[in-house]
């Protein structure tokens, strides 16, 4: 989660909240009380809803005057979906996806302690996939969907001098005879290691070798 959270209060004027969103580059702002308890959520959606209609007959001055009187508390969403610091990352991601929301305020002992956003979830899974690692070889290998098949592949890579950096091997269909293992590893001669895997019977679906300097 992001621990440094930009917040607003219910009595804050709409123009002030809009300035905070622009300055901080935020689409969502938790609304808190004096005790840092979450009481609502204010987003770009609420801000847009408060804007004047394209066919309004009011002057710019009249529109600015009216919007200057509106507070965050009048527009905020009061029923906010939240999670706790103990919520599993995948559960938070599932909530964000299923509820079609942009972020999850994180609550501990009644107080706002952080926010988990779509970007935080994406960064986490990119990290799991090892996308930011340099000098790694990425292979996708077709494996029998049975016990010890994945462990056998990893042992073969280690025995051939490879260092396992990341492993992802989802089972998309229960009962399927095959599964795919996506492995990133570091080795002095990755092309030779991949060739060795093929020679002993592994099917490499894809192979991405490190870029040469």
NORZINOR-V815159 format. One record per backbone hydrogen bond with DSSP energy under -0.5 kcal/mol. NH is the residue of the N-H (numbers start at 1). CO is the residue of the C=O. E is the energy in kcal/mol with one decimal. If there is no record, write none. Layout:
# NORZINOR-V815159
<<NH | CO | E> <NH | CO | E>>
This chain:
# NORZINOR-V815159
<<2 | 115 | -3.0> <3 | 1 | -0.6> <5 | 3 | -1.1> <8 | 30 | -2.2> <12 | 9 | -1.3> <14 | 70 | -2.7> <17 | 13 | -2.2> <18 | 14 | -2.6> <19 | 15 | -1.6> <20 | 16 | -2.0> <21 | 17 | -2.3> <22 | 18 | -2.1> <23 | 19 | -2.9> <24 | 20 | -2.5> <25 | 21 | -1.0> <26 | 21 | -1.7> <29 | 42 | -3.0> <30 | 6 | -0.7> <31 | 40 | -2.9> <32 | 8 | -2.4> <32 | 30 | -0.5> <33 | 37 | -1.7> <36 | 33 | -1.8> <38 | 110 | -0.5> <39 | 31 | -3.1> <40 | 31 | -1.2> <41 | 77 | -1.9> <42 | 29 | -2.7> <44 | 27 | -1.9> <47 | 43 | -1.9> <48 | 44 | -2.9> <49 | 45 | -2.0> <50 | 46 | -1.3> <51 | 47 | -0.5> <51 | 48 | -1.1> <56 | 53 | -1.6> <63 | 59 | -2.4> <64 | 60 | -2.6> <65 | 61 | -2.1> <66 | 62 | -2.3> <67 | 63 | -2.7> <68 | 64 | -1.5> <69 | 66 | -1.3> <70 | 67 | -0.8> <72 | 12 | -2.6> <73 | 10 | -2.9> <74 | 71 | -0.9> <75 | 71 | -0.6> <75 | 72 | -1.3> <76 | 72 | -2.3> <77 | 41 | -2.9> <78 | 76 | -0.5> <80 | 78 | -1.2> <83 | 105 | -2.1> <87 | 84 | -1.7> <92 | 88 | -2.2> <93 | 89 | -2.6> <94 | 90 | -2.1> <95 | 91 | -2.3> <96 | 92 | -2.4> <97 | 93 | -2.3> <98 | 94 | -3.2> <99 | 95 | -2.7> <100 | 96 | -0.6> <101 | 96 | -1.7> <104 | 116 | -3.1> <105 | 81 | -0.7> <106 | 114 | -3.2> <107 | 83 | -3.0> <107 | 105 | -0.6> <108 | 111 | -2.5> <111 | 108 | -2.0> <112 | 36 | -2.3> <113 | 106 | -2.8> <113 | 111 | -0.5> <114 | 106 | -1.0> <115 | 2 | -1.8> <116 | 104 | -2.7> <117 | 115 | -0.6> <118 | 102 | -1.7> <121 | 117 | -2.1> <122 | 118 | -2.5> <123 | 119 | -2.8> <124 | 120 | -2.0> <125 | 121 | -2.1> <126 | 122 | -2.3> <127 | 123 | -2.0> <128 | 124 | -2.1> <129 | 125 | -1.8> <130 | 127 | -1.1> <131 | 126 | -2.3> <133 | 130 | -1.6> <137 | 185 | -3.1> <138 | 208 | -2.6> <139 | 137 | -0.5> <139 | 183 | -2.6> <140 | 206 | -1.9> <141 | 139 | -0.5> <141 | 181 | -2.7> <142 | 203 | -2.2> <143 | 179 | -3.2> <145 | 177 | -2.6> <146 | 144 | -2.1> <149 | 146 | -1.5> <152 | 148 | -2.1> <153 | 149 | -1.7> <154 | 150 | -2.2> <155 | 151 | -2.3> <156 | 152 | -2.0> <157 | 153 | -2.1> <158 | 154 | -2.4> <159 | 155 | -3.0> <160 | 156 | -1.4> <161 | 158 | -1.8> <162 | 157 | -2.8> <163 | 186 | -2.7> <164 | 162 | -0.6> <165 | 184 | -3.0> <166 | 184 | -1.5> <168 | 182 | -2.1> <172 | 170 | -0.7> <176 | 173 | -2.0> <179 | 143 | -2.5> <180 | 170 | -0.6> <181 | 141 | -2.6> <182 | 168 | -3.4> <182 | 180 | -0.5> <183 | 139 | -2.7> <183 | 181 | -0.7> <184 | 166 | -2.3> <185 | 137 | -2.1> <186 | 163 | -2.4> <190 | 187 | -0.6> <193 | 189 | -1.9> <194 | 190 | -2.8> <195 | 191 | -2.0> <196 | 192 | -2.1> <197 | 193 | -2.1> <198 | 194 | -2.1> <199 | 195 | -2.3> <200 | 196 | -1.6> <201 | 198 | -1.4> <202 | 197 | -2.6> <203 | 142 | -0.7> <204 | 202 | -0.7> <205 | 140 | -3.0> <205 | 203 | -0.7> <206 | 140 | -1.1> <208 | 138 | -2.7>>
